[in-house]
Amino acid sequence: MVPDEALINILRRKLNYTYKSQTQRTRIYKKKGGMHRAIIKRNAAHSPEYARSILRQAGMNEEEIKLFLASVNN
């Protein structure tokens, strides 16, 4: 499982996303200087498949995603 905090941190620090708003079930982050948004479920942890999908849509390449997932699973 990927902790929610780790997924949010990589979006904010590496991919330049900022917090936009939230609903009861999701949080929305927006890419600085762009129109792309990442919508994250409000869970304590996410499945690796869910995290991979979010990060791929946010612009990370597959190698970076594999390294990130390996680092949070150890």
All heavy atoms as a GROMACS GRO file, in nm:
protein
  606
    1MET      N    1   0.083  -0.119   0.000
    1MET     CA    2   0.000   0.000   0.000
    1MET      C    3   0.088   0.125   0.000
    1MET      O    4   0.194   0.127   0.059
    1MET     CB    5  -0.091   0.000   0.121
    1MET     CG    6  -0.192  -0.115   0.125
    1MET     SD    7  -0.304  -0.123  -0.015
    1MET     CE    8  -0.420   0.001   0.026
    2VAL      N    9   0.040   0.228  -0.064
    2VAL     CA   10   0.111   0.356  -0.074
    2VAL      C   11   0.043   0.454   0.022
    2VAL      O   12  -0.075   0.485   0.006
    2VAL     CB   13   0.107   0.411  -0.217
    2VAL    CG1   14   0.175   0.546  -0.225
    2VAL    CG2   15   0.170   0.312  -0.314
    3PRO      N   16   0.116   0.503   0.122
    3PRO     CA   17   0.056   0.600   0.215
    3PRO      C   18   0.010   0.726   0.141
    3PRO      O   19   0.075   0.773   0.048
    3PRO     CB   20   0.170   0.633   0.312
    3PRO     CG   21   0.267   0.521   0.297
    3PRO     CD   22   0.253   0.470   0.157
    4ASP      N   23  -0.103   0.778   0.184
    4ASP     CA   24  -0.160   0.899   0.124
    4ASP      C   25  -0.059   1.013   0.127
    4ASP      O   26  -0.041   1.084   0.028
    4ASP     CB   27  -0.287   0.938   0.200
    4ASP     CG   28  -0.358   1.055   0.135
    4ASP    OD1   29  -0.390   1.044   0.016
    4ASP    OD2   30  -0.382   1.154   0.205
    5GLU      N   31   0.009   1.028   0.239
    5GLU     CA   32   0.108   1.136   0.256
    5GLU      C   33   0.220   1.127   0.152
    5GLU      O   34   0.263   1.228   0.096
    5GLU     CB   35   0.166   1.126   0.397
    5GLU     CG   36   0.252   1.241   0.437
    5GLU     CD   37   0.294   1.228   0.582
    5GLU    OE1   38   0.207   1.214   0.668
    5GLU    OE2   39   0.416   1.231   0.605
    6ALA      N   40   0.267   1.005   0.122
    6ALA     CA   41   0.374   0.987   0.024
    6ALA      C   42   0.328   1.025  -0.117
    6ALA      O   43   0.402   1.091  -0.192
    6ALA     CB   44   0.424   0.844   0.025
    7LEU      N   45   0.206   0.987  -0.152
    7LEU     CA   46   0.153   1.021  -0.284
    7LEU      C   47   0.136   1.172  -0.299
    7LEU      O   48   0.175   1.230  -0.401
    7LEU     CB   49   0.019   0.949  -0.306
    7LEU     CG   50  -0.047   0.966  -0.442
    7LEU    CD1   51   0.045   0.919  -0.554
    7LEU    CD2   52  -0.179   0.890  -0.446
    8ILE      N   53   0.083   1.237  -0.198
    8ILE     CA   54   0.066   1.382  -0.202
    8ILE      C   55   0.200   1.453  -0.209
    8ILE      O   56   0.218   1.547  -0.287
    8ILE     CB   57  -0.014   1.431  -0.078
    8ILE    CG1   58  -0.153   1.368  -0.074
    8ILE    CG2   59  -0.020   1.582  -0.073
    8ILE    CD1   60  -0.241   1.396  -0.190
    9ASN      N   61   0.298   1.406  -0.131
    9ASN     CA   62   0.430   1.470  -0.130
    9ASN      C   63   0.498   1.462  -0.266
    9ASN      O   64   0.559   1.560  -0.310
    9ASN     CB   65   0.520   1.408  -0.023
    9ASN     CG   66   0.485   1.456   0.115
    9ASN    OD1   67   0.420   1.560   0.132
    9ASN    ND2   68   0.527   1.382   0.216
   10ILE      N   69   0.489   1.349  -0.334
   10ILE     CA   70   0.555   1.340  -0.465
   10ILE      C   71   0.485   1.430  -0.567
   10ILE      O   72   0.550   1.491  -0.651
   10ILE     CB   73   0.566   1.194  -0.514
   10ILE    CG1   74   0.662   1.186  -0.633
   10ILE    CG2   75   0.435   1.138  -0.559
   10ILE    CD1   76   0.774   1.095  -0.613
   11LEU      N   77   0.353   1.441  -0.558
   11LEU     CA   78   0.282   1.533  -0.648
   11LEU      C   79   0.325   1.677  -0.624
   11LEU      O   80   0.349   1.752  -0.718
   11LEU     CB   81   0.130   1.522  -0.628
   11LEU     CG   82   0.059   1.406  -0.694
   11LEU    CD1   83  -0.086   1.399  -0.648
   11LEU    CD2   84   0.066   1.416  -0.844
   12ARG      N   85   0.336   1.714  -0.498
   12ARG     CA   86   0.368   1.853  -0.465
   12ARG      C   87   0.515   1.886  -0.491
   12ARG      O   88   0.546   1.988  -0.551
   12ARG     CB   89   0.334   1.880  -0.319
   12ARG     CG   90   0.182   1.875  -0.296
   12ARG     CD   91   0.146   1.895  -0.153
   12ARG     NE   92   0.174   2.033  -0.118
   12ARG     CZ   93   0.196   2.073   0.006
   12ARG    NH1   94   0.193   1.989   0.105
   12ARG    NH2   95   0.220   2.200   0.030
   13ARG      N   96   0.605   1.802  -0.445
   13ARG     CA   97   0.749   1.835  -0.451
   13ARG      C   98   0.811   1.809  -0.587
   13ARG      O   99   0.886   1.891  -0.638
   13ARG     CB  100   0.824   1.758  -0.343
   13ARG     CG  101   0.785   1.804  -0.206
   13ARG     CD  102   0.862   1.733  -0.100
   13ARG     NE  103   0.816   1.778   0.031
   13ARG     CZ  104   0.825   1.708   0.139
   13ARG    NH1  105   0.880   1.587   0.137
   13ARG    NH2  106   0.781   1.755   0.254
   14LYS      N  107   0.784   1.694  -0.646
   14LYS     CA  108   0.849   1.658  -0.772
   14LYS      C  109   0.773   1.707  -0.895
   14LYS      O  110   0.833   1.748  -0.993
   14LYS     CB  111   0.868   1.507  -0.779
   14LYS     CG  112   0.941   1.461  -0.903
   14LYS     CD  113   0.980   1.318  -0.893
   14LYS     CE  114   1.042   1.266  -1.019
   14LYS     NZ  115   1.169   1.320  -1.052
   15LEU      N  116   0.640   1.706  -0.888
   15LEU     CA  117   0.561   1.735  -1.007
   15LEU      C  118   0.495   1.873  -1.004
   15LEU      O  119   0.419   1.907  -1.094
   15LEU     CB  120   0.455   1.626  -1.026
   15LEU     CG  121   0.514   1.485  -1.045
   15LEU    CD1  122   0.404   1.381  -1.040
   15LEU    CD2  123   0.591   1.476  -1.174
   16ASN      N  124   0.522   1.952  -0.901
   16ASN     CA  125   0.475   2.091  -0.891
   16ASN      C  126   0.323   2.106  -0.892
   16ASN      O  127   0.268   2.192  -0.960
   16ASN     CB  128   0.536   2.178  -1.001
   16ASN     CG  129   0.684   2.194  -0.985
   16ASN    OD1  130   0.732   2.209  -0.873
   16ASN    ND2  131   0.756   2.188  -1.094
   17TYR      N  132   0.256   2.023  -0.815
   17TYR     CA  133   0.111   2.037  -0.797
   17TYR      C  134   0.086   2.111  -0.666
   17TYR      O  135   0.163   2.098  -0.571
   17TYR     CB  136   0.044   1.899  -0.792
   17TYR     CG  137   0.018   1.841  -0.928
   17TYR    CD1  138   0.121   1.789  -1.005
   17TYR    CD2  139  -0.109   1.837  -0.981
   17TYR    CE1  140   0.099   1.735  -1.130
   17TYR    CE2  141  -0.134   1.784  -1.107
   17TYR     CZ  142  -0.030   1.734  -1.180
   17TYR     OH  143  -0.054   1.682  -1.304
   18THR      N  144  -0.021   2.187  -0.663
   18THR     CA  145  -0.060   2.258  -0.541
   18THR      C  146  -0.204   2.221  -0.506
   18THR      O  147  -0.284   2.186  -0.593
   18THR     CB  148  -0.052   2.411  -0.557
   18THR    OG1  149  -0.135   2.450  -0.666
   18THR    CG2  150   0.090   2.457  -0.582
   19TYR      N  151  -0.234   2.230  -0.378
   19TYR     CA  152  -0.368   2.199  -0.329
   19TYR      C  153  -0.467   2.300  -0.386
   19TYR      O  154  -0.442   2.419  -0.384
   19TYR     CB  155  -0.368   2.204  -0.176
   19TYR     CG  156  -0.505   2.187  -0.116
   19TYR    CD1  157  -0.561   2.062  -0.102
   19TYR    CD2  158  -0.578   2.298  -0.074
   19TYR    CE1  159  -0.687   2.046  -0.047
   19TYR    CE2  160  -0.704   2.283  -0.019
   19TYR     CZ  161  -0.758   2.156  -0.006
   19TYR     OH  162  -0.882   2.142   0.048
   20LYS      N  163  -0.579   2.251  -0.436
   20LYS     CA  164  -0.682   2.338  -0.492
   20LYS      C  165  -0.807   2.338  -0.405
   20LYS      O  166  -0.850   2.441  -0.358
   20LYS     CB  167  -0.717   2.291  -0.634
   20LYS     CG  168  -0.833   2.361  -0.699
   20LYS     CD  169  -0.787   2.471  -0.786
   20LYS     CE  170  -0.903   2.522  -0.870
   20LYS     NZ  171  -0.947   2.651  -0.830
   21SER      N  172  -0.865   2.222  -0.382
   21SER     CA  173  -0.986   2.212  -0.301
   21SER      C  174  -1.010   2.067  -0.263
   21SER      O  175  -0.935   1.978  -0.301
   21SER     CB  176  -1.106   2.268  -0.376
   21SER     OG  177  -1.132   2.190  -0.491
   22GLN      N  178  -1.118   2.045  -0.188
   22GLN     CA  179  -1.154   1.909  -0.153
   22GLN      C  180  -1.304   1.894  -0.140
   22GLN      O  181  -1.376   1.992  -0.122
   22GLN     CB  182  -1.086   1.864  -0.025
   22GLN     CG  183  -1.133   1.931   0.101
   22GLN     CD  184  -1.054   1.884   0.222
   22GLN    OE1  185  -0.951   1.818   0.209
   22GLN    NE2  186  -1.100   1.918   0.339
   23THR      N  187  -1.348   1.771  -0.155
   23THR     CA  188  -1.487   1.737  -0.130
   23THR      C  189  -1.487   1.637  -0.015
   23THR      O  190  -1.381   1.611   0.044
   23THR     CB  191  -1.554   1.674  -0.254
   23THR    OG1  192  -1.492   1.548  -0.281
   23THR    CG2  193  -1.542   1.764  -0.376
   24GLN      N  194  -1.598   1.580   0.012
   24GLN     CA  195  -1.606   1.485   0.122
   24GLN      C  196  -1.519   1.361   0.095
   24GLN      O  197  -1.464   1.304   0.188
   24GLN     CB  198  -1.751   1.443   0.144
   24GLN     CG  199  -1.772   1.360   0.267
   24GLN     CD  200  -1.920   1.332   0.291
   24GLN    OE1  201  -2.002   1.355   0.204
   24GLN    NE2  202  -1.951   1.283   0.408
   25ARG      N  203  -1.504   1.323  -0.032
   25ARG     CA  204  -1.433   1.199  -0.065
   25ARG      C  205  -1.303   1.216  -0.141
   25ARG      O  206  -1.227   1.121  -0.157
   25ARG     CB  207  -1.524   1.108  -0.146
   25ARG     CG  208  -1.643   1.064  -0.066
   25ARG     CD  209  -1.729   0.973  -0.146
   25ARG     NE  210  -1.847   0.938  -0.067
   25ARG     CZ  211  -1.952   0.877  -0.114
   25ARG    NH1  212  -1.955   0.843  -0.240
   25ARG    NH2  213  -2.053   0.849  -0.036
   26THR      N  214  -1.276   1.335  -0.194
   26THR     CA  215  -1.156   1.354  -0.276
   26THR      C  216  -1.085   1.484  -0.243
   26THR      O  217  -1.143   1.575  -0.186
   26THR     CB  218  -1.190   1.357  -0.427
   26THR    OG1  219  -1.278   1.466  -0.452
   26THR    CG2  220  -1.254   1.228  -0.472
   27ARG      N  221  -0.958   1.490  -0.282
   27ARG     CA  222  -0.880   1.614  -0.278
   27ARG      C  223  -0.835   1.644  -0.420
   27ARG      O  224  -0.799   1.553  -0.494
   27ARG     CB  225  -0.758   1.597  -0.188
   27ARG     CG  226  -0.790   1.626  -0.046
   27ARG     CD  227  -0.668   1.616   0.041
   27ARG     NE  228  -0.689   1.488   0.112
   27ARG     CZ  229  -0.598   1.397   0.130
   27ARG    NH1  230  -0.477   1.414   0.090
   27ARG    NH2  231  -0.627   1.285   0.192
   28ILE      N  232  -0.834   1.770  -0.456
   28ILE     CA  233  -0.797   1.810  -0.591
   28ILE      C  234  -0.668   1.893  -0.585
   28ILE      O  235  -0.659   1.989  -0.508
   28ILE     CB  236  -0.909   1.892  -0.658
   28ILE    CG1  237  -1.037   1.808  -0.662
   28ILE    CG2  238  -0.868   1.938  -0.797
   28ILE    CD1  239  -1.160   1.884  -0.701
   29TYR      N  240  -0.572   1.853  -0.667
   29TYR     CA  241  -0.445   1.925  -0.679
   29TYR      C  242  -0.433   1.973  -0.822
   29TYR      O  243  -0.472   1.903  -0.916
   29TYR     CB  244  -0.327   1.834  -0.642
   29TYR     CG  245  -0.321   1.809  -0.494
   29TYR    CD1  246  -0.400   1.713  -0.434
   29TYR    CD2  247  -0.238   1.885  -0.414
   29TYR    CE1  248  -0.397   1.691  -0.298
   29TYR    CE2  249  -0.234   1.864  -0.277
   29TYR     CZ  250  -0.313   1.768  -0.220
   29TYR     OH  251  -0.310   1.748  -0.084
   30LYS      N  252  -0.378   2.093  -0.840
   30LYS     CA  253  -0.364   2.153  -0.973
   30LYS      C  254  -0.216   2.174  -1.003
   30LYS      O  255  -0.139   2.215  -0.916
   30LYS     CB  256  -0.438   2.287  -0.975
   30LYS     CG  257  -0.433   2.354  -1.109
   30LYS     CD  258  -0.509   2.486  -1.108
   30LYS     CE  259  -0.502   2.547  -1.244
   30LYS     NZ  260  -0.451   2.680  -1.245
   31LYS      N  261  -0.179   2.148  -1.126
   31LYS     CA  262  -0.040   2.169  -1.168
   31LYS      C  263  -0.014   2.318  -1.183
   31LYS      O  264  -0.091   2.390  -1.245
   31LYS     CB  265  -0.012   2.098  -1.300
   31LYS     CG  266   0.132   2.107  -1.343
   31LYS     CD  267   0.170   1.985  -1.419
   31LYS     CE  268   0.314   1.991  -1.459
   31LYS     NZ  269   0.395   1.897  -1.386
   32LYS      N  270   0.098   2.364  -1.123
   32LYS     CA  271   0.134   2.505  -1.134
   32LYS      C  272   0.160   2.539  -1.280
   32LYS      O  273   0.230   2.469  -1.350
   32LYS     CB  274   0.260   2.534  -1.053
   32LYS     CG  275   0.239   2.534  -0.905
   32LYS     CD  276   0.367   2.570  -0.834
   32LYS     CE  277   0.349   2.564  -0.684
   32LYS     NZ  278   0.474   2.595  -0.614
   33GLY      N  279   0.101   2.650  -1.325
   33GLY     CA  280   0.123   2.696  -1.461
   33GLY      C  281   0.052   2.614  -1.568
   33GLY      O  282   0.082   2.627  -1.685
   34GLY      N  283  -0.041   2.530  -1.530
   34GLY     CA  284  -0.111   2.448  -1.627
   34GLY      C  285  -0.255   2.426  -1.588
   34GLY      O  286  -0.303   2.477  -1.487
   35MET      N  287  -0.322   2.348  -1.667
   35MET     CA  288  -0.464   2.321  -1.643
   35MET      C  289  -0.488   2.182  -1.586
   35MET      O  290  -0.600   2.150  -1.548
   35MET     CB  291  -0.542   2.336  -1.775
   35MET     CG  292  -0.542   2.476  -1.830
   35MET     SD  293  -0.622   2.595  -1.722
   35MET     CE  294  -0.790   2.539  -1.728
   36HIS      N  295  -0.386   2.097  -1.582
   36HIS     CA  296  -0.406   1.959  -1.539
   36HIS      C  297  -0.435   1.951  -1.390
   36HIS      O  298  -0.376   2.023  -1.310
   36HIS     CB  299  -0.281   1.875  -1.572
   36HIS     CG  300  -0.306   1.730  -1.551
   36HIS    ND1  301  -0.284   1.669  -1.432
   36HIS    CD2  302  -0.355   1.635  -1.633
   36HIS    CE1  303  -0.315   1.542  -1.441
   36HIS    NE2  304  -0.359   1.519  -1.564
   37ARG      N  305  -0.527   1.863  -1.355
   37ARG     CA  306  -0.563   1.841  -1.215
   37ARG      C  307  -0.546   1.694  -1.180
   37ARG      O  308  -0.569   1.607  -1.264
   37ARG     CB  309  -0.707   1.882  -1.190
   37ARG     CG  310  -0.724   2.031  -1.190
   37ARG     CD  311  -0.869   2.072  -1.182
   37ARG     NE  312  -0.888   2.215  -1.165
   37ARG     CZ  313  -0.860   2.308  -1.252
   37ARG    NH1  314  -0.806   2.274  -1.366
   37ARG    NH2  315  -0.882   2.434  -1.228
   38ALA      N  316  -0.510   1.667  -1.056
   38ALA     CA  317  -0.504   1.531  -1.004
   38ALA      C  318  -0.608   1.520  -0.895
   38ALA      O  319  -0.612   1.602  -0.803
   38ALA     CB  320  -0.365   1.502  -0.949
   39ILE      N  321  -0.694   1.422  -0.906
   39ILE     CA  322  -0.800   1.401  -0.809
   39ILE      C  323  -0.765   1.277  -0.729
   39ILE      O  324  -0.755   1.167  -0.783
   39ILE     CB  325  -0.936   1.386  -0.878
   39ILE    CG1  326  -0.965   1.514  -0.958
   39ILE    CG2  327  -1.045   1.358  -0.778
   39ILE    CD1  328  -1.084   1.506  -1.048
   40ILE      N  329  -0.743   1.297  -0.599
   40ILE     CA  330  -0.695   1.191  -0.510
   40ILE      C  331  -0.805   1.154  -0.411
   40ILE      O  332  -0.861   1.241  -0.345
   40ILE     CB  333  -0.571   1.238  -0.431
   40ILE    CG1  334  -0.466   1.300  -0.522
   40ILE    CG2  335  -0.514   1.124  -0.348
   40ILE    CD1  336  -0.406   1.208  -0.621
   41LYS      N  337  -0.832   1.025  -0.397
   41LYS     CA  338  -0.928   0.979  -0.298
   41LYS      C  339  -0.874   1.008  -0.158
   41LYS      O  340  -0.753   1.003  -0.135
   41LYS     CB  341  -0.949   0.828  -0.309
   41LYS     CG  342  -1.014   0.783  -0.434
   41LYS     CD  343  -1.024   0.632  -0.433
   41LYS     CE  344  -1.066   0.577  -0.566
   41LYS     NZ  345  -1.064   0.430  -0.566
   42ARG      N  346  -0.962   1.038  -0.066
   42ARG     CA  347  -0.922   1.065   0.072
   42ARG      C  348  -0.918   0.934   0.149
   42ARG      O  349  -1.011   0.897   0.218
   42ARG     CB  350  -1.017   1.164   0.136
   42ARG     CG  351  -1.006   1.302   0.073
   42ARG     CD  352  -1.101   1.398   0.135
   42ARG     NE  353  -1.057   1.425   0.273
   42ARG     CZ  354  -1.123   1.498   0.358
   42ARG    NH1  355  -1.237   1.552   0.323
   42ARG    NH2  356  -1.078   1.518   0.478
   43ASN      N  357  -0.809   0.860   0.136
   43ASN     CA  358  -0.785   0.734   0.206
   43ASN      C  359  -0.655   0.744   0.283
   43ASN      O  360  -0.568   0.826   0.250
   43ASN     CB  361  -0.773   0.617   0.108
   43ASN     CG  362  -0.902   0.586   0.037
   43ASN    OD1  363  -1.010   0.622   0.083
   43ASN    ND2  364  -0.892   0.520  -0.077
   44ALA      N  365  -0.638   0.657   0.380
   44ALA     CA  366  -0.511   0.653   0.454
   44ALA      C  367  -0.400   0.594   0.366
   44ALA      O  368  -0.284   0.632   0.379
   44ALA     CB  369  -0.526   0.572   0.582
   45ALA      N  370  -0.436   0.501   0.279
   45ALA     CA  371  -0.339   0.438   0.190
   45ALA      C  372  -0.408   0.401   0.060
   45ALA      O  373  -0.530   0.381   0.056
   45ALA     CB  374  -0.280   0.314   0.257
   46HIS      N  375  -0.328   0.393  -0.045
   46HIS     CA  376  -0.380   0.364  -0.178
   46HIS      C  377  -0.311   0.239  -0.233
   46HIS      O  378  -0.196   0.212  -0.199
   46HIS     CB  379  -0.354   0.481  -0.273
   46HIS     CG  380  -0.406   0.611  -0.223
   46HIS    ND1  381  -0.540   0.644  -0.227
   46HIS    CD2  382  -0.344   0.716  -0.163
   46HIS    CE1  383  -0.556   0.764  -0.174
   46HIS    NE2  384  -0.439   0.810  -0.135
   47SER      N  385  -0.379   0.169  -0.320
   47SER     CA  386  -0.317   0.053  -0.384
   47SER      C  387  -0.207   0.101  -0.478
   47SER      O  388  -0.212   0.213  -0.530
   47SER     CB  389  -0.421  -0.027  -0.462
   47SER     OG  390  -0.462   0.045  -0.576
   48PRO      N  391  -0.106   0.017  -0.501
   48PRO     CA  392   0.000   0.056  -0.596
   48PRO      C  393  -0.054   0.085  -0.735
   48PRO      O  394  -0.004   0.174  -0.803
   48PRO     CB  395   0.092  -0.066  -0.597
   48PRO     CG  396   0.070  -0.132  -0.465
   48PRO     CD  397  -0.076  -0.109  -0.434
   49GLU      N  398  -0.158   0.015  -0.777
   49GLU     CA  399  -0.216   0.037  -0.909
   49GLU      C  400  -0.280   0.176  -0.918
   49GLU      O  401  -0.268   0.245  -1.018
   49GLU     CB  402  -0.321  -0.070  -0.942
   49GLU     CG  403  -0.264  -0.209  -0.956
   49GLU     CD  404  -0.239  -0.279  -0.823
   49GLU    OE1  405  -0.298  -0.238  -0.720
   49GLU    OE2  406  -0.158  -0.372  -0.821
   50TYR      N  407  -0.349   0.215  -0.810
   50TYR     CA  408  -0.412   0.347  -0.806
   50TYR      C  409  -0.304   0.456  -0.810
   50TYR      O  410  -0.314   0.552  -0.886
   50TYR     CB  411  -0.498   0.361  -0.681
   50TYR     CG  412  -0.566   0.495  -0.668
   50TYR    CD1  413  -0.682   0.523  -0.740
   50TYR    CD2  414  -0.515   0.594  -0.585
   50TYR    CE1  415  -0.744   0.645  -0.729
   50TYR    CE2  416  -0.577   0.717  -0.574
   50TYR     CZ  417  -0.692   0.742  -0.646
   50TYR     OH  418  -0.753   0.864  -0.635
   51ALA      N  419  -0.200   0.441  -0.728
   51ALA     CA  420  -0.091   0.539  -0.725
   51ALA      C  421  -0.023   0.548  -0.860
   51ALA      O  422   0.007   0.657  -0.909
   51ALA     CB  423   0.009   0.502  -0.616
   52ARG      N  424   0.001   0.433  -0.923
   52ARG     CA  425   0.065   0.431  -1.056
   52ARG      C  426  -0.020   0.508  -1.157
   52ARG      O  427   0.031   0.587  -1.235
   52ARG     CB  428   0.085   0.287  -1.102
   52ARG     CG  429   0.142   0.276  -1.242
   52ARG     CD  430   0.167   0.132  -1.284
   52ARG     NE  431   0.300   0.094  -1.235
   52ARG     CZ  432   0.323   0.000  -1.145
   52ARG    NH1  433   0.225  -0.070  -1.094
   52ARG    NH2  434   0.446  -0.027  -1.106
   53SER      N  435  -0.150   0.489  -1.153
   53SER     CA  436  -0.240   0.558  -1.245
   53SER      C  437  -0.236   0.709  -1.225
   53SER      O  438  -0.225   0.785  -1.322
   53SER     CB  439  -0.383   0.506  -1.225
   53SER     OG  440  -0.473   0.577  -1.303
   54ILE      N  441  -0.243   0.753  -1.101
   54ILE     CA  442  -0.238   0.897  -1.071
   54ILE      C  443  -0.106   0.957  -1.117
   54ILE      O  444  -0.104   1.063  -1.182
   54ILE     CB  445  -0.257   0.921  -0.919
   54ILE    CG1  446  -0.398   0.881  -0.875
   54ILE    CG2  447  -0.227   1.065  -0.882
   54ILE    CD1  448  -0.509   0.964  -0.932
   55LEU      N  449   0.004   0.892  -1.086
   55LEU     CA  450   0.136   0.946  -1.121
   55LEU      C  451   0.160   0.944  -1.272
   55LEU      O  452   0.220   1.037  -1.326
   55LEU     CB  453   0.246   0.868  -1.047
   55LEU     CG  454   0.242   0.884  -0.895
   55LEU    CD1  455   0.343   0.793  -0.830
   55LEU    CD2  456   0.263   1.029  -0.855
   56ARG      N  457   0.112   0.843  -1.340
   56ARG     CA  458   0.126   0.839  -1.486
   56ARG      C  459   0.049   0.955  -1.550
   56ARG      O  460   0.100   1.024  -1.638
   56ARG     CB  461   0.074   0.705  -1.540
   56ARG     CG  462   0.104   0.685  -1.687
   56ARG     CD  463   0.056   0.552  -1.742
   56ARG     NE  464   0.102   0.439  -1.666
   56ARG     CZ  465   0.022   0.350  -1.607
   56ARG    NH1  466  -0.108   0.359  -1.618
   56ARG    NH2  467   0.073   0.248  -1.541
   57GLN      N  468  -0.073   0.979  -1.502
   57GLN     CA  469  -0.152   1.090  -1.554
   57GLN      C  470  -0.090   1.225  -1.520
   57GLN      O  471  -0.105   1.322  -1.594
   57GLN     CB  472  -0.294   1.084  -1.497
   57GLN     CG  473  -0.374   0.967  -1.549
   57GLN     CD  474  -0.508   0.955  -1.480
   57GLN    OE1  475  -0.570   1.056  -1.447
   57GLN    NE2  476  -0.551   0.833  -1.456
   58ALA      N  477  -0.017   1.231  -1.408
   58ALA     CA  478   0.046   1.356  -1.366
   58ALA      C  479   0.176   1.385  -1.443
   58ALA      O  480   0.231   1.494  -1.431
   58ALA     CB  481   0.074   1.352  -1.216
   59GLY      N  482   0.227   1.286  -1.518
   59GLY     CA  483   0.343   1.312  -1.602
   59GLY      C  484   0.470   1.239  -1.565
   59GLY      O  485   0.574   1.264  -1.626
   60MET      N  486   0.467   1.149  -1.469
   60MET     CA  487   0.587   1.072  -1.435
   60MET      C  488   0.605   0.959  -1.536
   60MET      O  489   0.508   0.900  -1.582
   60MET     CB  490   0.576   1.012  -1.295
   60MET     CG  491   0.608   1.107  -1.184
   60MET     SD  492   0.599   1.028  -1.022
   60MET     CE  493   0.763   0.960  -1.010
   61ASN      N  494   0.732   0.927  -1.565
   61ASN     CA  495   0.755   0.813  -1.654
   61ASN      C  496   0.755   0.684  -1.573
   61ASN      O  497   0.761   0.685  -1.450
   61ASN     CB  498   0.884   0.830  -1.736
   61ASN     CG  499   1.009   0.828  -1.652
   61ASN    OD1  500   1.023   0.748  -1.561
   61ASN    ND2  501   1.103   0.917  -1.684
   62GLU      N  502   0.749   0.572  -1.641
   62GLU     CA  503   0.732   0.442  -1.575
   62GLU      C  504   0.849   0.408  -1.483
   62GLU      O  505   0.829   0.349  -1.376
   62GLU     CB  506   0.714   0.333  -1.682
   62GLU     CG  507   0.652   0.206  -1.630
   62GLU     CD  508   0.514   0.225  -1.570
   62GLU    OE1  509   0.432   0.302  -1.623
   62GLU    OE2  510   0.485   0.158  -1.469
   63GLU      N  511   0.970   0.443  -1.520
   63GLU     CA  512   1.087   0.414  -1.437
   63GLU      C  513   1.081   0.491  -1.304
   63GLU      O  514   1.109   0.436  -1.199
   63GLU     CB  515   1.216   0.448  -1.512
   63GLU     CG  516   1.342   0.406  -1.440
   63GLU     CD  517   1.351   0.255  -1.419
   63GLU    OE1  518   1.302   0.178  -1.503
   63GLU    OE2  519   1.409   0.215  -1.316
   64GLU      N  520   1.044   0.618  -1.310
   64GLU     CA  521   1.031   0.698  -1.188
   64GLU      C  522   0.921   0.643  -1.098
   64GLU      O  523   0.936   0.641  -0.976
   64GLU     CB  524   0.999   0.844  -1.223
   64GLU     CG  525   1.112   0.917  -1.290
   64GLU     CD  526   1.071   1.055  -1.339
   64GLU    OE1  527   0.957   1.070  -1.389
   64GLU    OE2  528   1.153   1.147  -1.324
   65ILE      N  529   0.814   0.597  -1.158
   65ILE     CA  530   0.703   0.540  -1.080
   65ILE      C  531   0.749   0.414  -1.009
   65ILE      O  532   0.720   0.394  -0.891
   65ILE     CB  533   0.581   0.514  -1.170
   65ILE    CG1  534   0.524   0.645  -1.222
   65ILE    CG2  535   0.475   0.435  -1.094
   65ILE    CD1  536   0.417   0.630  -1.329
   66LYS      N  537   0.821   0.327  -1.080
   66LYS     CA  538   0.872   0.204  -1.018
   66LYS      C  539   0.963   0.234  -0.901
   66LYS      O  540   0.955   0.170  -0.796
   66LYS     CB  541   0.948   0.120  -1.122
   66LYS     CG  542   0.857   0.050  -1.220
   66LYS     CD  543   0.940  -0.031  -1.319
   66LYS     CE  544   0.852  -0.090  -1.426
   66LYS     NZ  545   0.930  -0.163  -1.527
   67LEU      N  546   1.051   0.334  -0.916
   67LEU     CA  547   1.141   0.370  -0.806
   67LEU      C  548   1.063   0.424  -0.687
   67LEU      O  549   1.093   0.390  -0.572
   67LEU     CB  550   1.243   0.475  -0.854
   67LEU     CG  551   1.349   0.426  -0.951
   67LEU    CD1  552   1.431   0.543  -1.004
   67LEU    CD2  553   1.438   0.324  -0.884
   68PHE      N  554   0.963   0.505  -0.712
   68PHE     CA  555   0.881   0.560  -0.606
   68PHE      C  556   0.807   0.449  -0.531
   68PHE      O  557   0.809   0.443  -0.408
   68PHE     CB  558   0.780   0.662  -0.661
   68PHE     CG  559   0.674   0.701  -0.563
   68PHE    CD1  560   0.706   0.780  -0.453
   68PHE    CD2  561   0.544   0.656  -0.577
   68PHE    CE1  562   0.609   0.816  -0.360
   68PHE    CE2  563   0.447   0.691  -0.487
   68PHE     CZ  564   0.479   0.771  -0.378
   69LEU      N  565   0.743   0.359  -0.605
   69LEU     CA  566   0.668   0.250  -0.542
   69LEU      C  567   0.761   0.157  -0.463
   69LEU      O  568   0.723   0.112  -0.355
   69LEU     CB  569   0.590   0.171  -0.646
   69LEU     CG  570   0.474   0.247  -0.713
   69LEU    CD1  571   0.413   0.163  -0.823
   69LEU    CD2  572   0.371   0.289  -0.610
   70ALA      N  573   0.879   0.133  -0.513
   70ALA     CA  574   0.975   0.051  -0.439
   70ALA      C  575   1.018   0.120  -0.310
   70ALA      O  576   1.035   0.054  -0.207
   70ALA     CB  577   1.096   0.020  -0.526
   71SER      N  578   1.033   0.250  -0.314
   71SER     CA  579   1.079   0.322  -0.194
   71SER      C  580   0.972   0.328  -0.086
   71SER      O  581   1.005   0.325   0.032
   71SER     CB  582   1.124   0.464  -0.230
   71SER     OG  583   1.013   0.545  -0.263
   72VAL      N  584   0.846   0.334  -0.122
   72VAL     CA  585   0.741   0.341  -0.019
   72VAL      C  586   0.702   0.203   0.032
   72VAL      O  587   0.643   0.194   0.140
   72VAL     CB  588   0.614   0.417  -0.067
   72VAL    CG1  589   0.647   0.562  -0.095
   72VAL    CG2  590   0.550   0.350  -0.184
   73ASN      N  591   0.732   0.099  -0.040
   73ASN     CA  592   0.697  -0.036   0.003
   73ASN      C  593   0.804  -0.098   0.091
   73ASN      O  594   0.787  -0.207   0.140
   73ASN     CB  595   0.667  -0.126  -0.116
   73ASN     CG  596   0.534  -0.091  -0.179
   73ASN    OD1  597   0.443  -0.047  -0.111
   73ASN    ND2  598   0.522  -0.112  -0.307
   74ASN      N  599   0.916  -0.031   0.110
   74ASN     CA  600   1.023  -0.085   0.195
   74ASN      C  601   1.017  -0.029   0.334
   74ASN      O  602   0.968   0.064   0.371
   74ASN     CB  603   1.160  -0.056   0.135
   74ASN     CG  604   1.183  -0.140   0.011
   74ASN    OD1  605   1.126  -0.249  -0.003
   74ASN    ND2  606   1.264  -0.092  -0.079
   0.00000   0.00000   0.00000
